[in-house]
Amino acid sequence: RTPRVSGWTQARRAAKREARAIVRVTITTARRDALIAERARSGVGQSELLKTAQDVPTGLRAGLISAWINGYAQSARKDYYDWVLAQWRDLPNA
């Protein structure tokens, strides 16, 4: 007979699998400069960007983007970084 695994344990195992699948990128000077340039070009700050977007990734917050730009974060989830940069690039010039 197989022992029963609680729902909590199953959820914990799923979260660990997901955490292992997350790819991170280093916030290099070039990556930081790209974010700063797109923010300046579009005239749209990170809070407004997130407020107006339709498909914001779960867990992505304006403070996190600020940390990338201000040099407080050394790395970022690749999917978050790519999404933010793509959203800013899709915006028209200010």
Secondary structure in CASP SS format (residue, H / E / C, confidence):
PFRMAT SS
TARGET T0000
AUTHOR 0000-0000-0000
METHOD secondary structure of the structure
MODEL  1
R C 1.00
T C 1.00
P C 1.00
R C 1.00
V C 1.00
S C 1.00
G H 1.00
W H 1.00
T H 1.00
Q H 1.00
A H 1.00
R H 1.00
R H 1.00
A H 1.00
A H 1.00
K H 1.00
R H 1.00
E H 1.00
A H 1.00
R H 1.00
A H 1.00
I C 1.00
V C 1.00
R E 1.00
V E 1.00
T E 1.00
I C 1.00
T C 1.00
T H 1.00
A H 1.00
R H 1.00
R H 1.00
D H 1.00
A H 1.00
L H 1.00
I H 1.00
A H 1.00
E H 1.00
R H 1.00
A H 1.00
R H 1.00
S H 1.00
G C 1.00
V C 1.00
G C 1.00
Q H 1.00
S H 1.00
E H 1.00
L H 1.00
L H 1.00
K H 1.00
T H 1.00
A C 1.00
Q C 1.00
D C 1.00
V C 1.00
P C 1.00
T C 1.00
G C 1.00
L C 1.00
R C 1.00
A H 1.00
G H 1.00
L H 1.00
I H 1.00
S H 1.00
A H 1.00
W H 1.00
I H 1.00
N H 1.00
G C 1.00
Y C 1.00
A C 1.00
Q C 1.00
S E 1.00
A E 1.00
R E 1.00
K H 1.00
D H 1.00
Y H 1.00
Y H 1.00
D H 1.00
W H 1.00
V H 1.00
L H 1.00
A H 1.00
Q H 1.00
W H 1.00
R H 1.00
D H 1.00
L C 1.00
P C 1.00
N C 1.00
A C 1.00
END
